[in-house]
Amino acid sequence: MKKTLVLFSLLLMSVVTFARENEHSLLVVPRLEANPYIGGNQSFDLGNTSLYTLFEGELGESFSYSVMNHWLSAEPLALYQNTFRSDDANWLDWAYITAYFGNFDISAGKQGILTGSVEQDAYDYDVCPNLSSTVWNNFFTYNWGLTLGYTNDEEDTYLAAQVSVSPFGEYNNSGLFAYSLFWSGEYEFFQPLWSANVLEYNDVMNLDEKGRIYMLSLGNRFTFDELEVAFECVARSYDVKSIFNEEISLIGSLSYDINDRFDVMLKGG
């Protein structure tokens, strides 16, 4: 453990030096959370207590990169034991590079699976798992993949198609993939986050042949100065023809920013 902390300290100092010299940004986010009794817990837990770093910047005019690390958590050993897993969190949330060609961009590396969810859109260090849906808690979105995106001239609409490792395979080489179509926008006070996803999994009831989960996510955010209203509908099905007849999640939230450091939120679903 001491060696790990020493290596982390040396790496962090090197990154800070590089960021200062090359005008890249480094964000270090420590988070402390304590839950004495929330969401049915019968004992004290540290929730989303963690240490994150976000390192990102530009490489010339045509490339950018972003790296998010999750160094510590309430159960830090699991982060490193899960290094090569695709179905659970580990110490590397994402690490990808993006190339820009006019209105188009291509991103390659470990990145978030594109889902139209206001919950999934938030940084992990801004989320309280005990107040999040079962979808957020059981759907691991960070996996290796390739994304092709398009931004219009007004820069208020973004469309993307993505192929990535499926979150329902145990390891990155499971041969299972996720396919996603995504739309987001910023239209004055309205910000949509919509997606259609096909997620492959091993069907144990059918000799481990590939099965598919179809998911349609319609996230909608409305912003009025410091007030934010969000509503999302997530439909899931094993048959695309019955996507609205099997499993549907409805989540709504109301949040208000008191100042730069404090906000209050009401959430239900």
N, C-alpha and C positions, 0 to 999 in steps of 0.2 A: 504493500500500500504506500509506503514511504517513497519507493522508487517511482510509482505512478504519479504521486504528487510532485516530485522533483521534475520529472519529465514534462508534466503539465505546466509547471511554473516556467521552465526554460522555453517551452513552445509558446506560451503566452507572451513572454518578454520579446521573443523573436518576432511574433506577429505584430506587437505594438510598435516595435522599431520599424518594421516594414511599412506599416500603415502610415506612420508619421512621415517617412521619407518619400512615400509614393502617393500620398493624398488618397489613400483608401480608408475605409471606415471600419472600426472595430467596436462592437458593443458587448459589454460584459453584463449579464443579467443574473444576479443572485435573487432567489425567491424563497421566502419562508412562509409556510402555511401550516396551520394547526387546526385539526377538526376533532373537538371533543365528542360531539354527537351530531352528525349530519348525515342524511341519507340512509339511516338505519344502522349506522356504525354503533357497535356496543362497547367500543374502547377507543382510546385516544389514538390518532394517527397523524402523520406529518403530511398527508395529502400530496400536493404537487411541489413540495419543497425540492429545490433543484438549483443547479448552476448551469447557465447557458452562455455561449459566446456566439455572436453573429459577425462574420468577417466577409465583407463584400466590396466591390469596386469595379472599375473599368480597366480594360486592357486595350488601350488605343481607342479609336472611334467606332470600331465594329464588333468589339467583344466586351462582355462583362462576366462576372462570376459571383457566386454567393455560397458561403459555407456556414452552416449552423451546427454547432456541437452541443450535445447534452452530456456534460461531464459528470454531474452528480445528481442523485435523486434520493428519495427516501429509502430505496433499495438499490444502492449504487452497483453492487456486484452483478445484478441482472443486466445492466446496461452493457457490460463487457462480455458477459456470457452469451448475449444475443447478437454478437457482432455480425455474423453471417446469416442471420435469420431475416426473413421478409414478412413475418407475421407478428412481430413484436418490436417494441422500442429498443434502440441501442444508442451508443454514444455519438453516432453520426446521424443527425436528422436529415440533412441534405448537403449535397456538394455538387454543383453543376456549373457549366459554362454555357453562355448564350452568345450566338453569333447573329448579327443584324444585317439584313439585306433589304434596304428600303423600308417598306411597310411590313416586311416579313421577318420572323426570327426563328431560330432553331436552338433548342436547349437540350443538352445531353448530360447525363449523370444521374445521381440520386436526387429525386425531387418529389414534391407532393403530387399524389394522384389528383387530377383535376375533378373536383366534385362541386356541384352548385349548392354549397352549404355555408351559411353565415357562421355556424359553429366551427367548421373546419377551416374557414378563412382566417381565423384569429391565430396569432402566434401561440405556441403551447404554453409559454410562460405567462400568458394573459388569461389562461383558462383554469377554472376550478373543476376538476373531474367529477366531484360529488354533485355538482350542479349541472353537469352535462348529460346529454342523452346517452342511451345505450349504443346508439350508432357511433357517437364520438368515442366512447370508451372501448368499443370492440372492433372498430374499423381502422386498421393501421395504414395511414396514407403515404408514408415516406418509402419509396422504392425506386429502383433503377429504371430509367426509361428515356424516351426520346419524345420531344414535343415540338410541333410545328405551329407557330402562331401568326396571327395577322392583326395589326392595329390600323384603324382607318386614319385618314389625314387629320381629322379633328381630334384624334387621340381620346375619344370618349367611348369607343367600342373595341373589344378584344375578342377574337375568335380563335379557337385552338383545337387541334387534334393530337392525341397522345397515345403512345403504346408503352406500357411499363410492365414490370413484374407484378403478378397478382399478389394481393395481401393475404390470399387464402392458400398460398404455398408455403411450406415451412422454411425453405431456403431459396436463395436467389437463383439457383440452377434447377428449380423444380419443374421448369417447362410450362408453367402456368402464367398467363398474361392477363392484363387488364387493358381495355380499349375505351377511350374517353373522347367525347365531343363536349366543348365548353364554350359558354358565352358569358362575358361580363361587360358591364358598362357603367358609366357615370353620367347620368342625365339630370343635371341640377340636383334635386333632392332625392332622386331615385337611383339606387345602385342594384341592378339584378345580378345574380350569380346562378346560372342555370347549367345543368349538365345532363348528358345521357351516358351511362357506363355499362359495359359488359365485363363481368368479372369471372374468370375461370377458376374452378376448384376441382379437387379429386372427389368424384362421386363414389363413396364407399359402398353405397347400396347397388352400384352398377359396376362392380369389379374395378373400382378406381379409375374408370374412364372419366374424361373431362366433362364436367357439368358447367353450366353457366348461370350466373345470377344477373338479372337485368335490373338496373337501378336508374330512376329518373329523379333528379334533385332540382327543386325550384326554390332557390333562396332569394329573398327580397329584403333590401335594407332601405329605410327612409330616414334621411338626416335633416333635422331642422335646428341649425346652430348647435347647441350643446345636447340636444335631445335626439336619441336614435331609437327608431322602432324597427324591429326585424320580425319577419315571418318566413318560415320555410316549410315545404312539404317534400318528403322523401318517400317515394314508392319503390318497393322491391318485389321481385317475383322470379320464379324459376322458369316462367313461360312469358315471353314478351307480350303475348296476346291478352294475358290476364294481369298485367302489371298493376292495375288499380284495384284488383280484387283480392290480393293476398296479404300484403303487409304495408301499412302506411304510417309514417310518423309525422306529426304536426307539432311544430315548436314555435313559440312566440316569445319575444323579449322586449323589454322597455328599459333603456339605460339613459342616465343623465350624468354628464361630466360637471362636477362641482367646480373643479379647478384642474390644474395640470397634474395633481397628485392623487385626487380622490374622485371616485364616481360611485353611483348607486345603480343597482340593476334589479329588475323584477323579471322572472323567467318562469315559463311553464310549458307543459306539452303532454 
